[in-house]
Amino acid sequence: MKLILTQEVSGLGTAGDVVEVKDGYARNFLFPRGLATAWTKGGQKQVDSIRKARETREVKSLDEAKAIKGQLEAKAVKVEAKTGASGRLFGAVTPAEIAAAVTAAGGPALDRRKIEIATPIKSTGSHQALVRLHPEVQATVALTVVAG
């Protein structure tokens, strides 16, 4: 099935890409989450608008991405979350909360869609998150989750 991605999907492509996937993957995963739409002849206009919006949001150059990577890896980011008596969180730390914490710590503004968390953060302590700044540059952010 031929699709237009509306958001970045790890291992598949970025917003505006036209990809070919199996029917079940499209019906059961991509469509319900709003990550893709079906390809149509009139879809080219949609692809162009998605690519234009993505270009304005993205980091412009490789040098700029490397500079931002240096800033992110040098920062100590503290995320406050509500916890129970045992130190376990009510819910999990989201990429949006991480982006807000990085900005509050004096770091650059990050797009929450570029932040990836390997395993859900559901406890206090030290954790890591991956930030995709550029197709060739990834930064690892060290997080400290504290009770708040």
VOMARDREN-877063 format. One line per field, with one value per residue: residue in three letters; residue number from 1; x, y, z of N, C-alpha, C in turn. Coordinates in nm, 4 decimals. Layout:
// residues N
residu ala_... $
num NUM_... $
n.xx X_... $
n.yy Y_... $
n.zz Z_... $
ca.xx X_... $
ca.yy Y_... $
ca.zz Z_... $
c.xx X_... $
c.yy Y_... $
c.zz Z_... $
***
This chain:
// residues 148
residu met_lys_leu_ile_leu_thr_gln_glu_val_ser_gly_leu_gly_thr_ala_gly_asp_val_val_glu_val_lys_asp_gly_tyr_ala_arg_asn_phe_leu_phe_pro_arg_gly_leu_ala_thr_ala_trp_thr_lys_gly_gly_gln_lys_gln_val_asp_ser_ile_arg_lys_ala_arg_glu_thr_arg_glu_val_lys_ser_leu_asp_glu_ala_lys_ala_ile_lys_gly_gln_leu_glu_ala_lys_ala_val_lys_val_glu_ala_lys_thr_gly_ala_ser_gly_arg_leu_phe_gly_ala_val_thr_pro_ala_glu_ile_ala_ala_ala_val_thr_ala_ala_gly_gly_pro_ala_leu_asp_arg_arg_lys_ile_glu_ile_ala_thr_pro_ile_lys_ser_thr_gly_ser_his_gln_ala_leu_val_arg_leu_his_pro_glu_val_gln_ala_thr_val_ala_leu_thr_val_val_ala_gly $
num 1_2_3_4_5_6_7_8_9_10_11_12_13_14_15_16_17_18_19_20_21_22_23_24_25_26_27_28_29_30_31_32_33_34_35_36_37_38_39_40_41_42_43_44_45_46_47_48_49_50_51_52_53_54_55_56_57_58_59_60_61_62_63_64_65_66_67_68_69_70_71_72_73_74_75_76_77_78_79_80_81_82_83_84_85_86_87_88_89_90_91_92_93_94_95_96_97_98_99_100_101_102_103_104_105_106_107_108_109_110_111_112_113_114_115_116_117_118_119_120_121_122_123_124_125_126_127_128_129_130_131_132_133_134_135_136_137_138_139_140_141_142_143_144_145_146_147_148 $
n.xx 0.0860_0.0570_0.1614_0.1420_0.3483_0.2589_0.3818_0.6999_0.8265_1.0007_1.2484_1.1075_1.0468_1.0319_0.8091_0.6072_0.7233_0.6819_0.5858_0.6014_0.4168_0.3119_-0.0299_-0.1631_0.0025_-0.0342_-0.3176_-0.3550_-0.1639_-0.0402_-0.2531_-0.4559_-0.3124_-0.2690_-0.0415_-0.0019_-0.1408_-0.3509_-0.2140_-0.2925_-0.3809_-0.4102_-0.2610_-0.0073_0.0079_-0.0386_0.1871_0.3874_0.3236_0.3629_0.6369_0.7411_0.6664_0.8119_1.0757_1.0984_1.0929_1.3101_1.6537_1.8905_2.1597_2.4407_2.6517_2.5240_2.3573_2.5468_2.6479_2.4238_2.3989_2.6257_2.5539_2.3275_2.4280_2.5945_2.4325_2.2616_1.9704_1.6741_1.3814_1.0681_0.8276_0.5133_0.5016_0.4542_0.4565_0.6592_0.8406_0.7763_0.6487_0.3436_0.2088_0.4048_0.7129_0.6921_0.7852_0.7230_0.7349_1.0058_1.1156_1.0246_1.1606_1.4279_1.4340_1.3732_1.6036_1.7796_1.8545_1.8353_1.5257_1.3313_1.1777_0.9150_0.8597_1.0988_1.2266_1.3208_1.2403_1.3794_1.2861_0.9872_0.9857_0.9372_1.0118_1.1899_1.5179_1.8210_1.8096_1.8073_1.7584_1.7062_1.7770_1.6925_1.8528_1.9332_1.9522_2.2029_2.2971_2.2712_2.1743_2.2385_2.0527_2.0976_1.8915_1.7484_1.5163_1.3002_1.1055_0.8157 $
n.yy -0.1166_0.2196_0.5110_0.8401_0.9838_1.1565_1.2295_1.1846_0.8556_0.6169_0.4287_0.4177_0.6640_1.0251_1.3067_1.3760_1.2022_0.9561_0.6320_0.2713_0.0242_-0.2729_-0.3796_-0.4436_-0.3245_-0.0580_-0.0248_-0.1108_0.0173_0.2650_0.4317_0.4463_0.5935_0.8298_0.8743_0.8516_0.8998_0.7841_0.7435_0.9550_1.0884_1.3627_1.4046_1.5114_1.7883_1.8010_1.6638_1.8445_2.0686_1.9604_1.9008_2.1597_2.2787_2.1148_2.1782_2.4396_2.3965_2.2307_2.1814_2.3805_2.3363_2.1079_2.1862_2.3573_2.1721_2.0117_2.1948_2.2402_1.9825_1.9664_2.1566_2.0313_1.7891_1.8830_1.9937_1.9632_1.8126_1.8417_1.6799_1.7213_1.5185_1.3775_1.1534_0.8354_0.6880_0.4981_0.5945_0.5545_0.6705_0.8500_0.7596_0.8346_0.9884_1.2199_1.2949_1.5659_1.6808_1.6464_1.8112_2.0607_2.0717_2.0803_2.3284_2.4899_2.4505_2.6081_2.5293_2.4718_2.5234_2.2413_2.0162_1.8143_1.5852_1.4949_1.3737_1.0724_0.8028_0.5211_0.3181_0.3386_0.6020_0.5542_0.5826_0.7471_0.8996_0.8572_0.8873_0.8400_1.0103_1.0162_1.2517_1.3458_1.5487_1.6085_1.4394_1.3146_1.3628_1.2878_1.3438_1.2644_1.3024_1.3545_1.2782_1.3665_1.2451_1.3677_1.3711_1.5695 $
n.zz 0.0000_-0.0821_0.0802_0.2357_0.4625_0.7558_0.9853_1.1500_1.1415_1.3072_1.1471_0.9122_0.7755_0.7206_0.7804_0.5024_0.3252_0.0712_0.0998_0.0718_0.2187_0.4015_0.3908_0.6384_0.8326_0.7734_0.8104_1.0789_1.2408_1.1416_1.0295_1.2455_1.4396_1.3179_1.1658_0.8976_0.5661_0.3000_-0.0277_-0.2942_-0.6177_-0.5963_-0.3769_-0.3926_-0.3517_-0.0793_0.0125_-0.0636_0.1000_0.3561_0.3488_0.3192_0.5631_0.7353_0.6655_0.7626_1.0369_1.0916_1.1870_1.0348_0.9354_0.9339_1.0976_1.2792_1.4033_1.5308_1.7127_1.8760_1.9751_2.1383_2.3344_2.4472_2.5526_2.7473_2.9375_3.2501_3.3041_3.4793_3.5638_3.7006_3.8612_3.9616_4.2322_4.3978_4.7297_4.7164_4.5349_4.2753_3.9667_3.8922_3.6181_3.3259_3.2191_2.9619_2.6156_2.5663_2.8209_2.8698_2.6695_2.7616_3.0061_2.9220_2.7946_3.0161_3.1625_3.0357_2.7855_2.4241_2.2388_2.1819_1.9502_2.0388_1.8963_1.8043_2.0085_2.1545_2.3634_2.4970_2.6800_2.8701_3.1082_3.4318_3.6918_3.9608_3.9400_3.7451_3.3934_3.0330_2.7205_2.3688_2.1188_1.8018_1.6006_1.3434_1.0279_1.0418_1.2962_1.6367_1.9680_2.3084_2.5913_2.9299_3.1928_3.5047_3.7094_3.9460_4.2493_4.2599 $
ca.xx 0.0000_0.1350_0.1147_0.2134_0.3679_0.2259_0.4755_0.8174_0.8117_1.1346_1.2711_1.0267_1.0703_0.9912_0.6842_0.6113_0.7773_0.5885_0.6423_0.5234_0.4134_0.2122_-0.1649_-0.1948_0.0795_-0.1008_-0.4506_-0.3560_-0.0717_-0.0187_-0.3780_-0.5198_-0.2319_-0.2598_0.0955_0.0025_-0.2653_-0.3402_-0.1628_-0.3874_-0.3220_-0.4085_-0.1797_0.1202_-0.0007_-0.0236_0.3275_0.4643_0.3008_0.4259_0.7820_0.7722_0.6555_0.9227_1.1991_1.1049_1.1147_1.4327_1.7825_1.9300_2.2857_2.5081_2.7300_2.4296_2.3132_2.6570_2.6554_2.3116_2.4328_2.7188_2.4782_2.2385_2.5019_2.6606_2.3301_2.2019_1.8270_1.5973_1.2384_0.9893_0.7082_0.4411_0.5371_0.3913_0.5439_0.7726_0.9261_0.7248_0.5736_0.2051_0.2213_0.5421_0.7665_0.6659_0.8789_0.6878_0.7895_1.1510_1.1437_1.0029_1.2675_1.5504_1.4200_1.3810_1.7418_1.8604_1.8932_1.7583_1.3888_1.3301_1.0501_0.8881_0.8568_1.2368_1.2785_1.2846_1.2694_1.3908_1.1888_0.9119_1.0457_0.8322_1.0682_1.2832_1.6573_1.8876_1.7629_1.8575_1.6672_1.7747_1.7187_1.7374_1.8633_1.9625_1.9638_2.3343_2.3373_2.1822_2.2283_2.1855_2.0266_2.0945_1.7787_1.7332_1.3741_1.2851_0.9680_0.7813 $
ca.yy 0.0000_0.3411_0.6070_0.9644_0.9982_1.2897_1.2530_1.0985_0.7210_0.5576_0.3142_0.4220_0.7892_1.1491_1.3651_1.4151_1.0939_0.8604_0.5007_0.1521_-0.0644_-0.3792_-0.3317_-0.4578_-0.2242_0.0705_-0.0253_-0.1355_0.0994_0.4013_0.5075_0.4812_0.6903_0.9528_0.8899_0.8461_0.9037_0.7093_0.8179_0.9827_1.1748_1.4986_1.4062_1.5794_1.9191_1.7753_1.6295_1.9691_2.1527_1.8944_1.9200_2.3003_2.2997_2.0434_2.2525_2.5568_2.3508_2.1543_2.2467_2.4122_2.2825_2.0077_2.2567_2.4037_2.0528_1.9698_2.2931_2.2111_1.8563_2.0007_2.2230_1.9355_1.6890_1.9494_2.0367_1.8720_1.8368_1.7871_1.6704_1.6949_1.4395_1.3324_1.0162_0.7731_0.6699_0.4117_0.6578_0.5220_0.7833_0.8370_0.7756_0.8294_1.1149_1.2275_1.3780_1.7072_1.7221_1.6532_1.9320_2.1752_2.0716_2.1244_2.4726_2.5511_2.4400_2.7005_2.4671_2.5152_2.4730_2.1169_1.9647_1.6918_1.4706_1.4534_1.3104_0.9311_0.7398_0.3776_0.2503_0.4406_0.6468_0.5433_0.5871_0.8569_0.8621_0.8997_0.8237_0.9033_1.0232_1.0431_1.3620_1.3449_1.6883_1.6146_1.2989_1.2602_1.4007_1.2514_1.3816_1.1919_1.3942_1.2899_1.3302_1.3282_1.2555_1.3874_1.3850_1.7108 $
ca.zz 0.0000_-0.0952_0.1794_0.2608_0.6068_0.8067_1.0947_1.1425_1.1945_1.3149_1.0607_0.7908_0.7045_0.7853_0.7305_0.3621_0.2432_0.0138_0.1297_0.0387_0.3354_0.3955_0.4207_0.7803_0.9074_0.7492_0.8716_1.2228_1.3171_1.0916_1.0172_1.3735_1.5134_1.2392_1.1185_0.7520_0.4897_0.1752_-0.1421_-0.4019_-0.7212_-0.5428_-0.2568_-0.4120_-0.2867_0.0633_0.0326_-0.0739_0.2179_0.4708_0.3354_0.3436_0.7081_0.7989_0.6408_0.8493_1.1738_1.1073_1.2039_0.8983_0.8865_1.0142_1.1996_1.3816_1.4763_1.6191_1.8215_1.9650_2.0419_2.2461_2.4403_2.5123_2.6283_2.8597_3.0329_3.3479_3.2914_3.5907_3.5352_3.8207_3.8337_4.0814_4.2664_4.5135_4.8461_4.6839_4.4346_4.1419_3.9108_3.8484_3.4735_3.2760_3.1688_2.8186_2.5404_2.5827_2.9499_2.8529_2.5908_2.8509_3.1065_2.8549_2.7766_3.1490_3.2084_2.9574_2.6594_2.3076_2.2266_2.1057_1.9030_2.1147_1.8052_1.7769_2.1296_2.1653_2.4920_2.4687_2.7655_2.9426_3.2336_3.5320_3.8264_3.9826_3.9207_3.6220_3.2710_2.9120_2.6074_2.2430_2.0427_1.6624_1.5607_1.2008_0.9874_1.0748_1.4313_1.7458_2.0982_2.4231_2.7014_3.0611_3.2711_3.6449_3.7445_4.0893_4.2977_4.2611 $
c.xx 0.0909_0.0753_0.1988_0.2255_0.3365_0.3133_0.5926_0.7885_0.9508_1.1441_1.1931_1.0510_1.0219_0.8639_0.7026_0.6669_0.6646_0.6533_0.5463_0.5320_0.3084_0.0775_-0.1972_-0.1226_0.0133_-0.2334_-0.4467_-0.2650_-0.0678_-0.1471_-0.4407_-0.4436_-0.2149_-0.1201_0.1058_-0.1373_-0.2433_-0.2918_-0.2739_-0.3187_-0.3126_-0.3218_-0.0480_0.1206_0.0199_0.1224_0.4129_0.4468_0.3653_0.5771_0.8224_0.7680_0.7716_1.0540_1.2111_1.1341_1.2517_1.5542_1.8429_2.0580_2.3441_2.5884_2.6412_2.3820_2.4219_2.6724_2.5444_2.3375_2.5266_2.6484_2.3946_2.3149_2.5749_2.5618_2.2901_2.0530_1.7538_1.4495_1.1666_0.8622_0.6436_0.4724_0.4557_0.4928_0.6695_0.8679_0.8846_0.6365_0.4281_0.2078_0.3665_0.5838_0.7510_0.7726_0.8495_0.7419_0.9413_1.1892_1.1283_1.1143_1.3997_1.5472_1.4327_1.5243_1.8353_1.9091_1.8084_1.6166_1.3911_1.1886_1.0272_0.8887_0.9956_1.2988_1.2276_1.3291_1.2667_1.2895_1.1141_0.9766_0.9346_0.8845_1.1628_1.4253_1.7107_1.8377_1.8247_1.7491_1.7502_1.7016_1.7780_1.7342_1.8722_1.9712_2.0972_2.3763_2.2286_2.2503_2.1626_2.1739_2.0184_1.9862_1.7890_1.5870_1.3655_1.1376_0.9359_0.6493 $
c.yy 0.1232_0.4489_0.7337_0.9755_1.1412_1.3275_1.1579_0.9646_0.6572_0.4350_0.3163_0.5492_0.9081_1.2022_1.4105_1.3078_1.0053_0.7228_0.3903_0.0582_-0.1727_-0.3250_-0.3362_-0.3545_-0.0874_0.0773_-0.0308_-0.0434_0.2445_0.4845_0.5417_0.5872_0.8217_0.9793_0.8929_0.8620_0.8283_0.7997_0.8327_1.0716_1.3189_1.5127_1.4803_1.7181_1.9043_1.7433_1.7561_2.0569_2.0923_1.9153_2.0639_2.3308_2.2324_2.1192_2.3752_2.5175_2.2896_2.2421_2.2609_2.3426_2.1808_2.0727_2.3050_2.2865_2.0061_2.0661_2.2680_2.0814_1.8821_2.0662_2.1224_1.8377_1.7498_1.9897_1.9240_1.9050_1.7648_1.7935_1.6386_1.6206_1.3985_1.1859_0.9670_0.7574_0.5895_0.4736_0.6265_0.6362_0.7476_0.8636_0.7633_0.9684_1.1139_1.3098_1.5279_1.7608_1.7353_1.7800_2.0572_2.1851_2.1182_2.2756_2.5453_2.5492_2.5312_2.6429_2.5196_2.4571_2.3506_2.0820_1.8305_1.5675_1.4182_1.3811_1.1667_0.8766_0.5888_0.2962_0.3578_0.4732_0.6517_0.5439_0.7063_0.8057_0.9138_0.8182_0.8964_0.9071_1.0604_1.1544_1.3580_1.4887_1.7045_1.4694_1.2338_1.2853_1.3636_1.2893_1.2977_1.2895_1.3138_1.3579_1.2815_1.3524_1.2612_1.4003_1.5339_1.7449 $
c.zz 0.0000_-0.0047_0.1773_0.4124_0.6485_0.9249_1.0773_1.2088_1.1909_1.2266_0.9314_0.7111_0.7836_0.7202_0.5858_0.2706_0.1922_0.0289_0.0888_0.1593_0.3144_0.4432_0.5705_0.8662_0.8928_0.8247_1.0231_1.3043_1.2683_1.0864_1.1521_1.4541_1.4377_1.1855_0.9667_0.6939_0.3604_0.0619_-0.2460_-0.5035_-0.6727_-0.4189_-0.2707_-0.3472_-0.1361_0.0969_0.0304_0.0499_0.3425_0.4657_0.3641_0.4936_0.7816_0.7816_0.7302_0.9940_1.1955_1.1304_1.0647_0.8514_0.9834_1.1261_1.3140_1.4670_1.5731_1.7362_1.9235_2.0423_2.1592_2.3634_2.5190_2.6009_2.7481_2.9697_3.1280_3.3501_3.4044_3.5558_3.6651_3.7817_3.9656_4.1051_4.3859_4.6246_4.8121_4.5816_4.2920_4.0937_3.8858_3.6984_3.4327_3.2294_3.0168_2.7477_2.5535_2.7148_2.9435_2.7775_2.6776_2.9548_3.0465_2.8366_2.9103_3.2034_3.1281_2.8256_2.5447_2.3089_2.1357_2.0634_1.9724_2.0256_1.7725_1.8961_2.1363_2.3001_2.4690_2.5496_2.8427_3.0775_3.3386_3.6748_3.8378_3.9614_3.7888_3.5033_3.1531_2.8060_2.4852_2.1698_1.9019_1.6107_1.4088_1.1558_1.0255_1.2192_1.5318_1.8763_2.2064_2.5387_2.8308_3.1453_3.4143_3.6804_3.8966_4.1249_4.3086_4.3116 $
***
